[in-house]
Amino acid sequence: MLNQIALAIIILNVIGAVVLWKRDKSLLYAMFAISLVILFGITTFKDLTPKWKDIQRGYVRLLAEKETDPVKIEKLNKFPIKIRQAWNYELGVTDRCQTCHLGVDNPQMKDAPQPYAFHPEAHLLKDGRMVHAFNDIGCTICHEGQGRATTKDDAHARDIQHWATPMYPSGEKGMSQASCAKCHEELTGTEGYQILEGADMIMDARDFTLGQNDLEIKCVSCHSIYGVGEVVAPDLSTFGESTEHEFEATHIMNFIEGKKSKYNWAFQHFLDPQKVTPEDEKLGIEETIMPNFEMSKDMAHKLVTLVYSMKESAVPVKFRYRPEIKKREAKRGRIQKEIAGLYTPEEYEKLSEGEKLFLKYPCWVCHSINGKGGKLAPDLTKVGKRRNEAWMIKHFKDPPAITKKSFMPKFKLTDEQIKELITYLKTLQ
């Protein structure tokens, strides 16, 4: 309301300047002076009555309703209404979030509405230490946003055009777990099944990337993550570092439904890679070779959260955690020993060394045999008739040198391994 009044006064002054400049300058100057006084009054009033003060008074009322002790109630009446700030030079944090979110570390506010609610990740350990001490580490280190702001829209920064780190979504589709790896280094590996309490979305996504999916394909079969994996597809190690504008400048956004954003690109790409990155001669792009996992929207969101977490941590070592890592049990058997349900572990042990190598590397991700396997590379069902040993040796040592535009990686196989693979492939006739 006050903003509209101020705008109306400015418009009135512009009109007055046009009408009165040659007619009555004294009246015009008087109008300017009165307008300045009114605008000054509006500015002063807004500065003295910000919304965060009403929020703090509301917090005091909620606490008073829960109290029966007169002494504590009297103390609440003296509750200081002021801006509250968490400042940490080492973390680069200056957050005023608790100016409104006063109950984040108060268990009494467990059932309170926002912005007063208790934060579930603020709890005491048996030794008395606070997990996630928000007064020390702030809020934006996990949630992102504009920590210095004291209004909701400015603090969340989701609609601020050039703010590089808008606040992550909250609730069921929240993404704050994308920040866990800044401090919890046990999340940054690419092997094993490691548990971190409170990071269920990240762990479910990690299971998926490690092969616990319907296709039983590891992401590192094509992508490189923190130096582990192949180079067939883009390196994902720093996916989370790019800002919205940097991402849009380096990715084709033409085929995204809805808002052209980094999140929507990644989310829709996981759901249907070929739809987001199809072959298009005008744009000069080829269709992505990433298989369609036909995953749920829930899993796609979890995977987006995971790739958003992939960035170089700027958190000082003293703030990072390296707890004893618990191993997480695999949800399904590894495909190297049970490929599409065809082999039991006992049957796998009876396979030739060449066939075991074929499963290990894993060639089946791209190639198919008798209808089983990937469709990205040539079918090998009768490769023993089509290719001779000399060709196979050269191809295994340097695929692009033999087949132009081949995206088959150099596996750095030993001569003995190549021999075993060729022996197996010769049987496919």
C-alpha positions in Angstrom: 0.0 0.0 0.0 2.7 2.5 1.0 4.6 1.7 -2.2 1.6 2.5 -4.3 1.1 5.8 -2.5 4.8 6.7 -3.1 4.4 5.8 -6.8 1.3 7.9 -7.0 3.0 10.9 -5.5 5.9 10.6 -8.0 3.5 10.5 -10.9 1.6 13.4 -9.5 4.8 15.4 -9.3 5.7 14.6 -12.9 2.3 15.8 -14.1 2.6 18.9 -11.9 5.9 19.7 -13.4 4.5 19.6 -16.9 1.4 21.6 -16.1 2.8 24.2 -13.6 6.3 24.9 -14.9 5.2 27.9 -16.9 2.1 28.7 -15.0 2.9 28.8 -11.3 6.4 27.7 -10.2 5.7 28.7 -6.5 2.8 26.2 -6.4 5.0 23.6 -8.1 7.8 24.1 -5.6 5.3 23.9 -2.7 4.0 20.6 -4.2 7.6 19.3 -4.4 8.3 20.2 -0.8 5.1 18.6 0.5 5.8 15.4 -1.6 9.4 15.2 -0.2 8.0 15.4 3.4 5.4 12.7 2.7 8.0 10.4 1.0 10.4 10.9 3.9 7.6 10.0 6.3 6.7 6.9 4.3 10.4 5.8 4.2 10.8 6.4 8.0 7.5 4.5 8.8 8.6 1.5 6.7 12.0 1.5 8.3 10.5 1.6 11.8 7.8 -1.0 11.2 9.3 -3.8 9.1 7.4 -7.1 8.9 10.2 -9.0 10.8 9.3 -7.1 14.0 5.7 -8.3 13.8 7.1 -11.9 13.3 9.3 -11.6 16.4 6.3 -10.4 18.4 4.3 -13.3 17.1 7.1 -15.7 18.3 7.0 -14.1 21.8 3.2 -14.7 21.9 3.6 -18.3 20.9 6.2 -18.9 23.7 4.0 -17.1 26.2 1.0 -19.4 25.4 3.2 -22.4 26.3 4.4 -20.9 29.6 2.8 -21.0 33.0 5.7 -19.8 35.1 5.1 -16.0 35.8 8.9 -15.4 36.0 9.5 -16.8 32.5 6.5 -14.9 31.2 7.9 -11.7 32.6 11.2 -12.4 31.0 9.4 -13.0 27.6 7.9 -9.5 27.9 11.5 -8.2 27.7 12.4 -10.3 24.7 14.6 -8.0 22.5 13.1 -7.2 19.1 16.1 -6.9 16.9 17.9 -8.2 13.8 19.7 -11.5 14.6 22.7 -12.4 12.6 25.0 -15.4 12.3 28.5 -14.5 11.1 31.3 -16.8 10.3 34.3 -15.4 8.5 35.8 -18.9 7.7 32.6 -20.1 6.0 31.9 -16.8 4.4 28.5 -16.7 6.0 26.5 -13.6 7.0 23.0 -14.8 7.6 20.0 -12.9 9.1 17.6 -15.8 8.6 17.0 -16.2 12.3 15.6 -12.7 12.5 12.4 -14.4 11.4 13.2 -18.1 11.9 13.5 -17.8 15.7 12.5 -21.3 16.7 15.0 -23.3 14.6 16.9 -24.5 17.7 14.0 -24.4 20.1 12.3 -27.9 20.6 9.2 -26.2 22.0 8.5 -25.0 18.5 8.4 -28.5 17.1 4.7 -28.2 16.0 4.8 -24.5 15.3 4.0 -23.1 11.8 6.7 -21.4 9.7 8.6 -19.2 10.2 8.7 -20.3 13.8 9.2 -24.0 13.4 12.0 -26.0 15.0 14.5 -27.4 12.6 14.6 -31.2 12.7 18.3 -31.2 12.0 19.1 -29.2 15.1 19.4 -31.8 17.9 21.8 -32.6 20.7 24.1 -35.5 20.8 24.7 -37.6 23.9 27.9 -35.6 24.6 26.0 -32.3 24.6 27.3 -31.1 21.2 24.8 -29.5 18.8 24.4 -31.1 15.4 24.2 -28.2 12.9 24.6 -25.3 15.3 22.9 -22.6 13.2 24.2 -19.7 15.3 27.7 -20.8 14.3 27.3 -22.0 10.7 24.2 -20.0 9.5 21.6 -21.3 7.1 22.7 -20.5 3.6 25.5 -22.9 3.7 22.8 -25.6 3.3 19.8 -23.9 2.0 21.5 -21.2 -0.2 19.6 -17.9 -0.7 20.5 -14.3 0.2 21.5 -14.4 3.9 21.7 -10.7 4.5 18.1 -10.0 3.4 15.4 -9.4 6.0 12.3 -9.9 3.8 11.0 -13.3 2.6 11.3 -12.7 -1.1 14.7 -11.1 -0.9 16.1 -13.8 1.4 14.8 -16.7 -0.6 16.1 -14.9 -3.8 14.2 -17.2 -6.1 12.9 -14.3 -8.2 16.0 -12.1 -8.1 17.3 -12.1 -11.6 21.0 -12.2 -11.2 21.4 -13.8 -7.8 23.7 -16.8 -8.4 22.5 -19.0 -5.5 18.7 -18.8 -4.9 17.3 -20.8 -2.0 16.7 -24.5 -2.7 13.1 -25.7 -2.7 11.8 -27.0 0.6 9.2 -29.6 1.6 8.8 -33.0 0.0 10.6 -31.7 -3.2 13.3 -30.0 -1.2 16.9 -30.0 -2.4 18.9 -28.8 0.6 20.5 -32.3 0.8 22.5 -31.1 -2.3 24.6 -29.2 0.2 25.4 -32.2 2.5 28.6 -33.1 0.6 30.1 -29.7 1.4 31.0 -31.0 4.8 30.3 -34.7 4.7 33.0 -36.1 2.5 31.7 -39.6 2.8 29.2 -38.6 0.1 31.7 -37.7 -2.5 33.0 -41.2 -3.4 31.8 -43.3 -6.3 32.0 -46.8 -4.7 30.4 -48.5 -1.7 27.1 -48.0 0.0 27.6 -45.4 2.7 24.9 -44.1 5.1 24.5 -40.5 6.3 21.6 -39.9 8.5 19.3 -37.3 7.0 20.6 -37.6 3.5 18.2 -40.3 2.3 17.6 -38.6 -1.1 21.3 -38.4 -1.8 21.8 -42.1 -0.8 18.9 -43.3 -2.9 20.3 -41.5 -5.9 23.8 -42.8 -5.1 22.4 -46.4 -5.1 20.9 -45.7 -8.5 24.1 -44.3 -10.0 26.1 -47.3 -8.6 23.9 -49.7 -10.6 20.9 -50.3 -8.4 18.5 -49.5 -11.2 16.3 -51.6 -13.6 19.1 -51.5 -16.3 21.7 -52.2 -13.6 24.1 -49.7 -15.3 26.6 -47.6 -13.4 26.8 -43.9 -14.3 30.6 -44.1 -14.4 30.3 -46.6 -17.3 30.0 -43.4 -19.4 30.4 -40.4 -17.1 33.4 -39.4 -15.0 32.8 -38.4 -11.4 35.6 -37.1 -9.3 38.2 -38.7 -11.6 36.5 -42.1 -11.6 34.8 -43.4 -14.7 34.8 -43.0 -18.5 34.8 -40.1 -20.9 32.0 -41.2 -23.3 29.7 -38.7 -21.6 30.2 -35.3 -19.9 32.2 -35.1 -16.6 29.7 -34.6 -13.8 32.2 -33.6 -11.1 31.3 -29.9 -11.2 27.7 -30.0 -12.4 26.5 -28.2 -9.3 28.9 -25.3 -9.7 27.4 -23.6 -12.7 25.0 -20.7 -12.1 21.6 -20.6 -13.8 22.9 -18.2 -16.4 26.1 -20.1 -17.0 24.2 -23.3 -17.5 21.7 -21.8 -19.9 24.5 -20.4 -21.9 26.2 -23.8 -22.4 23.1 -26.1 -22.9 20.4 -26.4 -25.5 17.2 -25.4 -23.8 14.9 -25.5 -26.9 13.3 -28.8 -26.0 12.5 -28.1 -22.3 8.8 -27.9 -21.3 7.9 -25.1 -19.0 10.5 -22.7 -17.5 13.9 -22.9 -19.2 15.9 -23.6 -16.1 18.9 -25.7 -15.0 16.6 -27.8 -12.8 14.0 -28.5 -15.5 16.7 -29.4 -18.0 18.3 -31.9 -15.6 14.9 -33.2 -14.4 13.5 -33.7 -17.9 16.8 -35.1 -19.2 16.7 -37.9 -16.5 13.1 -38.7 -17.4 13.6 -38.8 -21.2 17.2 -38.1 -22.4 16.3 -38.3 -26.1 13.5 -35.8 -25.8 15.7 -33.1 -24.2 18.8 -33.8 -26.4 17.5 -35.1 -29.8 19.3 -35.0 -33.1 18.8 -31.6 -34.7 20.7 -30.6 -37.8 19.8 -26.9 -37.5 21.2 -26.7 -34.0 24.1 -29.0 -35.0 23.5 -31.5 -32.2 23.4 -35.3 -32.2 21.0 -37.4 -30.2 22.3 -38.3 -26.8 23.5 -41.9 -26.3 22.3 -41.9 -22.7 19.8 -44.8 -22.2 16.3 -44.1 -21.1 16.0 -45.6 -17.6 12.2 -45.0 -17.5 12.6 -43.8 -13.9 9.9 -42.3 -11.7 9.7 -38.5 -11.3 10.6 -39.0 -7.6 13.9 -40.7 -8.6 14.6 -38.1 -11.2 14.3 -35.4 -8.6 16.6 -37.3 -6.3 19.2 -37.6 -9.1 18.9 -33.8 -9.8 19.6 -33.2 -6.1 22.7 -35.5 -6.3 24.2 -33.8 -9.4 23.6 -30.4 -7.8 25.7 -31.6 -4.9 28.6 -32.3 -7.3 30.9 -29.3 -6.8 34.3 -28.5 -5.2 33.7 -27.7 -1.6 35.0 -24.4 -0.3 34.3 -25.3 3.3 37.5 -25.3 5.4 38.7 -28.7 6.5 38.0 -28.0 10.2 34.3 -27.9 9.4 34.2 -31.2 7.5 33.1 -34.5 9.0 34.8 -37.8 8.4 32.8 -40.2 10.6 33.2 -43.9 10.6 31.5 -45.0 7.5 28.7 -47.6 7.7 28.3 -49.9 4.7 25.0 -49.9 3.0 23.7 -53.2 1.7 23.1 -53.5 -2.1 19.4 -53.7 -3.1 20.1 -56.0 -6.0 22.8 -58.4 -7.2 25.5 -57.0 -9.4 24.9 -57.6 -13.1 28.5 -58.9 -13.6 27.3 -62.0 -11.8 23.6 -62.0 -12.6 23.2 -60.3 -16.0 19.4 -59.7 -16.5 18.7 -62.8 -14.4 20.5 -65.2 -16.8 23.4 -66.2 -14.5 23.4 -67.3 -10.9 26.8 -66.8 -9.1 27.5 -70.5 -9.6 26.8 -70.3 -13.3 28.9 -67.1 -13.6 32.0 -68.9 -12.2 31.7 -71.5 -15.0 31.9 -68.8 -17.8 35.0 -68.3 -19.9 37.4 -65.6 -18.9 36.5 -63.7 -22.0 32.8 -63.7 -21.2 33.6 -62.6 -17.7 35.6 -59.6 -19.1 32.7 -58.8 -21.4 30.4 -58.5 -18.3 33.0 -56.8 -16.1 33.9 -53.7 -18.2 30.8 -53.7 -19.0 30.5 -54.2 -22.8 26.8 -55.1 -22.5 25.9 -51.5 -21.6 26.3 -50.5 -25.3 26.4 -53.8 -27.2 23.8 -56.6 -27.3 24.0 -60.3 -27.8 21.0 -62.4 -28.8 18.7 -59.4 -27.9 20.2 -58.8 -24.5 22.1 -55.7 -23.7 22.4 -52.1 -25.0 21.3 -50.6 -28.3 23.9 -47.9 -28.5 26.6 -49.8 -30.3 26.6 -52.7 -32.9 25.0 -56.0 -32.1 27.7 -58.6 -31.5 25.5 -61.7 -31.9 27.4 -62.8 -35.0 30.6 -60.7 -34.7 32.7 -63.9 -34.9 31.7 -64.2 -38.6 32.1 -60.5 -39.4 35.5 -59.6 -37.9 38.8 -61.3 -37.9 41.3 -61.5 -35.1 43.7 -58.8 -36.4 40.8 -56.3 -36.7 39.6 -57.1 -33.2 43.1 -56.6 -31.7 43.5 -53.1 -33.3 40.0 -52.2 -32.3 40.4 -53.1 -28.7 43.7 -51.1 -28.5 42.4 -48.0 -30.1 38.7 -48.0 -31.1 38.5 -44.5 -32.8 41.6 -45.3 -34.9 39.7 -48.2 -36.5 36.1 -46.9 -36.4 35.8 -43.2 -36.9 33.4 -41.3 -34.5 33.4 -44.4 -32.2 32.6 -43.4 -28.6 34.0 -46.7 -27.3 36.5 -45.9 -24.6 40.1 -47.2 -24.5 39.9 -49.8 -21.7 43.7 -50.2 -21.5 43.3 -54.0 -21.7 46.4 -56.2 -21.4 47.3 -58.4 -24.3 46.1 -61.4 -22.3 42.7 -59.8 -21.7 42.4 -59.0 -25.4 43.2 -62.6 -26.3 40.5 -63.9 -23.9 37.9 -61.4 -25.2 38.7 -62.4 -28.8 38.5 -66.1 -28.0 35.0 -65.4 -26.6 33.8 -63.2 -29.4 34.9 -65.8 -32.0 32.3 -68.2 -30.5 29.5 -65.7 -31.4 28.6 -66.9 -34.9 
